[in-house]
Amino acid sequence: MGLLVGLLVGFKKPRRPIPGLVLAGTIEDAGKKVTRFKVGDEVFAFTVKSLIQLRVGTYAEYMCLPEDSLMALKPSNLTYEEAAALPYGGLLALYFLKKGPIQSGQNVLIYGASGAIGTAAVQLAKHFGATVTGVCSTANVALVQSLGADTVLDYTKEDFTTSGQRYDFILNAVGKRKAQLQCENSLTPNGKHVTVDDEYTKPHLEDFILLKELAETGQLKPVIDRSYPLEQMVEAHTYVDQGHKKGNVVITV
Ligand SMILES: NC(=O)c1ccc[n+]([C@@H]2O[C@H](COP(=O)([O-])OP(=O)(O)OC[C@H]3O[C@@H](n4cnc5c(N)ncnc54)[C@H](OP(=O)(O)O)[C@@H]3O)[C@@H](O)[C@H]2O)c1
């Protein structure tokens, strides 16, 4: 896997020097055969289709993408910043919630409910009809409640793995490197425990369109912690690297 990733993204230095895989903006120009989009369309996009179709480079004023990219007209009720905050956490949350798959009436726990993936996962699990418990730190309890979680647990005060409560699905949206959950005793007999770094995800266009539709109907609200201008990219990454952002950090150009 390491060799494959090296071949794709570069060994000693990145093959593509400009990072970034999410964007929202206006179509400035389109090829003659393009039918899905026209000049002036307001769009948002996720520029990775698969591990071998890594088209990074959105930290820039312009980005050239094929017509069949994960790209769609921006929901008119969202700003560009909000639209850009939709795909990353939303696609990952959908991908892993489908591992359940989440069904109406199930008890679902989202660990790391205040991050980019977690804030989307709480809202999406509610959309699928689950009863949702979100786990986060004290500062984020109100945020996670506002996203519709039925119960919010503060991990600095209580440990859900010893409460006796059982869940049909537990999503660790923090990742194994920061949080190894020993939660087998918190699962129902057929319950599942999934971690967001269990595997590399393959985003799907149908999921991208579902996110757009849920945002248009107000069922999915992108959470933005901070916005930074492009010139303050270093400050933005320094903040994100602390690992405690609330939802998403957006770069404005
Ligand atoms: N599979 C894939 O393709 C893929 C792609 C990208 C990322 N990922 C994984 O997804 C993870 C989450 O990404 P993200 O962008 O959603 O992260 P994020 O926005 O930085 O959110 C992480 C959340 O975790 C919480 N947290 C941090 N340390 C914690 C700890 N020790 N215990 C409990 N909660 C903790 C933080 O909440 P508090 O401030 O309340 O603590 C924060 O809100 C990444 O770390 C990575 O492992 C996987």
The ligand as an ORCA input file, in Angstrom:
! r2SCAN-3c Opt
* xyz 0 1
  N     -10.705      6.632      5.380
  C     -10.432      7.776      4.779
  O     -10.413      7.832      3.544
  C     -10.144      9.002      5.617
  C      -9.954     10.245      4.994
  C      -9.738     11.360      5.809
  C      -9.688     11.229      7.193
  N      -9.859      9.997      7.758
  C      -9.789      9.833      9.233
  O     -10.837     10.584      9.809
  C     -10.352     11.148     11.030
  C     -11.242     12.297     11.430
  O     -11.183     13.310     10.444
  P     -11.898     14.708     10.658
  O     -11.444     15.591      9.552
  O     -13.368     14.539     10.889
  O     -11.210     15.193     12.002
  P     -11.507     16.503     12.824
  O     -12.479     17.378     12.114
  O     -10.189     17.028     13.211
  O     -12.330     15.941     14.071
  C     -11.847     15.138     14.988
  C     -12.745     15.279     16.223
  O     -12.248     14.313     17.106
  C     -12.313     14.791     18.417
  N     -11.137     14.276     19.114
  C      -9.830     14.587     18.918
  N      -9.047     13.855     19.728
  C      -9.900     13.057     20.448
  C      -9.704     12.053     21.426
  N      -8.488     11.704     21.850
  N     -10.821     11.436     21.920
  C     -12.042     11.759     21.499
  N     -12.287     12.686     20.565
  C     -11.223     13.317     20.057
  C     -12.322     16.291     18.357
  O     -13.362     16.720     19.199
  P     -13.069     17.418     20.605
  O     -12.414     18.743     20.276
  O     -14.413     17.532     21.227
  O     -12.111     16.501     21.328
  C     -12.651     16.616     16.889
  O     -13.865     17.300     16.774
  C      -8.907     11.498     10.709
  O      -8.142     11.588     11.888
  C      -8.483     10.315      9.847
  O      -7.980      9.294     10.690
  C     -10.091      8.887      7.002
*
